[in-house]
Amino acid sequence: MRSLLATTLLALILPATALAGSGGVTPGGVTPHSHTGGTAPGSVRLHRGPRVESFSVSPSSTFIYGRRARVHFELKGHARRVHVALVLKHGHRVVRRIDLGRRLTGRPQRYLLTGLEGGPLPEGTFELHLSARGLHGATKSSVTGQLSFHWHVFPLLGQFTYGIGADGRFGAARPGHTHQGQDIPAPTGTPVLAPRGGLVKFVSFQKGGAGNYIVLHAEGEKLDFVFMHLRDGSLRVHQGDRVSTGEQLAEVGSTGESTGPHLHFEIWKGAWAMGGKPIDPLPFLRRWDGWS
């Protein structure tokens, strides 16, 4: 009789135990989540965190002060909109965080990165992260690798050389003075660009020397840039104009005292010809040439 009673009780207990162990609902319990991130049948559907479907930046590695890099991305997720931010890091240090607000999922998105958000970025190389935050703080980030930001561009757009020999270098001997800039031979008509945005201080002509020339004061820097022997009829700016980095100023020519088409380029610390001092532009030119 005792044996029969025990067997009957065991049969009553086993179905409840097996049901609980197989993922069912026990009295007073909760619906467990599946291992794939969804929910078991009959439960409330939860939003998953967003994911980055695509992320790209053009130009792909370098952009210049005054120009804009195009950031393209697309997000996927159950939420219609998610909060998005761009984070620029140098090593482990966050240099700039740019809040892009709430963006639609499932559609291509774009942001124009100027490098001026929150003040100009310092020159250098950074990692660019895209952070998309959904419900419950779920976050997914994607990294582009390296992105470089620069304040200057090379002053010519096209073919050029740094000349042959020392005669065109800074400090070369001239009758009664020394050469105060760097000669950069280039074909006639080669565009001459502003290495840095700023104020055009002088636009003039000197028959026995510089020919057509422009003096540009660099924005935010105690430097003047000087461009000489510019082609007749090619000057695009006037005294008092403000120009942006990379804007075309004129074209290479051979006006004034010149033996062939080239740009004579000077950099002055302080004001040009008014108490300032010329410095060797070649190290600057080679550095700008490296990323322009």
N, C-alpha and C positions, 0 to 999 in steps of 0.2 A: 504493500500500500504506500509506504514512504517512497519507494523507488518510482512508482507511477506518478506521485505528486511532484517529485523533483523533475522528472522528464517533462511534465506538463508546464511547469514554471520556466524551464530552460527554453522551451519552444516559444513561449510568450515574449521572452526577453530578447532573443536573437534577432528578430526582424527590426526592432527599434535600433539595436546596436549596429546592425549592418547598414541600415538607412543612414545613420549619422556618419559612419565611416565612409560611405560612398558619395558624400557631397550633398546629401539631402538636407532638409530643414528640420532641426530638432526643436521641440517645444521651448520657446523663449530664446532661440538662437538668432543669427543674422545670416543673410545670404553671402556666401564666400565669393571672392573674385576668382575668375579663371586665371591660369598662368599666362595666357596670351594678352592680358590687359583688358579684356572685355568683362562682361558680367554673365552670371549664370541665368538660365531662362527664368522669366517671371520677375526679375529684379529691376531696379531703376538704372537707366543707362547713364554712365558717367562720361564727362568730356575727357578726352586724352590731351596731353600737352601737345603744342604745335611742333612741327618739324620743318627744317629748311629744305625745300625741294631743290632750289638752285640759288647760286650766289656768285656774282662776278663783278669785276670793276674794270672800267676802261678809261684812260689807258691802263694797261695791266700792271704796271709796276711804278710809274713815275708820273707825278703831276706838278704843275708849276703855279706859284702864287699868281692870282689873277685869272687863272683858268679853272675849269671845274672837272672833277672826275665823276663819271657816271656809274653809280652803284645800282645794279640790277639784282632783284631777288624775287623769289616766289615761296610762299609758305603754305603748308597743308595742315589741316587740323579740323576738328569738329566745330570749334568756335568760328563764327563768321568773321570776327576781327580779333587780332591779338596785338599786344603792346610790343613795339619793336624799338631797338636802340642799336647804334653803331658805337663800338668801343675801340679806340686806338691805344695800343700799348707799346711801350718801349721796354723790352724785357718783361719784368713783372709789374712795372709801374704803369698805371693808367694815366695817359697823357690827356685824353679828351673823351668824354662820353656825350654822344649826340642823341637826344631823344627824338625819334621819328613819329611818336604818337601811335594811335591804334590804326593798324593797316589790315586791309581785306585779305583773307586767305583764299587760295585757289585762283588767284589772278596775278599776272606779272606786275611787279611794283618797281618804281625807280626813285632814286634820290640823287640830287646833284651836290656832290661834296666839294666845297670851296676851300677847305683848310682854314677858313676864317671864323668858323663857328666858335663863339666864346673867345674870340681873339685869334690872331694868326698863330698857326702851328709853328713850333720851332723847326728849323731845317733838320732833316734826318730821315731814318728808316723806321717804319712802324709795322706792327701786326694789326690787321683790321679784323675785328670780330663783329658778327651780326648776332644779336641776342633777341630771341622771340619768346615772350613770356605769356603763358596762357593761364588757365584757372589753377588755383591752389599753388601758384608759384612754379609750375612746371616750366622748365627752361631748356632751350636747345640752342647751341652756339655753333657757328661755322667760321673757319679761319681762312683768309685768302693767302696767307703767307706774308710776304713783305710788300710794303707800299711806301714809296719815298716821296717826300714833299720838299720842294726847293723854291727859293725866293728869286732866282735869277735864271736867265736863258743866255745862250751864246748869241752875240750880236749880229750874226749872219745866218741866212737860211739858204743853204746851197753849198756848192763846192768852194773850197778855199784851201790855202796853205798858210803856214806860219813864216813863209819866206825862206830864202837860202842865205846862210851866213849871218853874221852879227850886225850887218849894216842897218837892218830894219828893227833891231831890238832897242829896248829902253836903255838910254845911257850912251848909245852910239855917238861918236863924234860928228858934229856938224859945224859948218863955218860960224864961229862966234858963239856957239851954244851946243848943247847935247840934245839928242833925240828924246822927247818926253813921252813917247808912247810906243805901241807895237804896230808894225805894218802887217796887214793881213791881205796878201794878194788874192783876188777873186775875180771872176768874169764880170765885165760891165753889165749892170742891171741886176746884180745879185741883191736881194732884199736886205736892208739894214734894219735890225730890230732893236727895240728898247730892252736892254738886259734886265732892267727893273723899272716898274712904273714910277712916275713922278711928274715933275714940273719942267717944261721946256723953258730954259732961262734965256737962251740966245739962238737965233737963226740968222746967219749972216754970210758974207762972201769976202774972202781975202785973196786978191789976185796973185800976189807974189808969195803966197804961203799955203794956207789951209784950203783955198778954193771955197766951195760951198761947205759950210760946217754947222753943226748943231751941238749945243751944250744942254745936257739933261741933268737935273738934280734928282737923285734917287730918293724915293719916299721912305721915310723912317731911317735913313742912313746919312751920315755926314760925308757923302761922296758926290762928286760930279763926274759924269761920263761925257766924253768929247768924241765926236765923229767928224772926220775931215775927208776932203777930196770927193765929196758926194756928187753924183751925176746931175748935170743941168736939167732942170724941169722935173726932177724926181722927188723933191722935198714935199712931204705930206703934212707937216706940222708948222705951226707959227709960234712965235714967242708968246708965252703965257698959257699955252695949251697944256692940259693934263693928259697923260698917256698911261696905258696899262702895260704890265709886263708882257713882252712878246709882240707888242704892237709895231707895225712897220712904220719907220720914220722916213726912209728915203731909199736910194739905191747906190750901189758901189759905182764910182766913176773915177776920173783922173783929172779933176779940175785943180786949178792953182798950180803950185810947184810940185809936179808929180811926173814920174817917168813911165807910168803905166797904171792900169786899173787896180786899185787896192783900197782898203779901209785903213786909215790911220786912226787908231783908237787909244784914247788916254783915260786914265782914272786919276782924279785929284782928291786928296783928303782936304776937306774944307772947300772953299769957293774957288772955282777955276779962274786963274790969272788975277785973283783979287785977295791975295794973302794965303791962298791954299798951297798945297805941295803935291807935285805929281809923284805917283808911285808906279812901280813896275806892274803892268796889267797882265803879263803873260801867265803867272800862276793862277789868276782869276779866270782867264780865258780857258786854260786847260781844264780847270775844274768844271766850269760851266759846260764845256764841250763834252765832258764825260757823261752828262745826263740829258743834254738837249737833243 
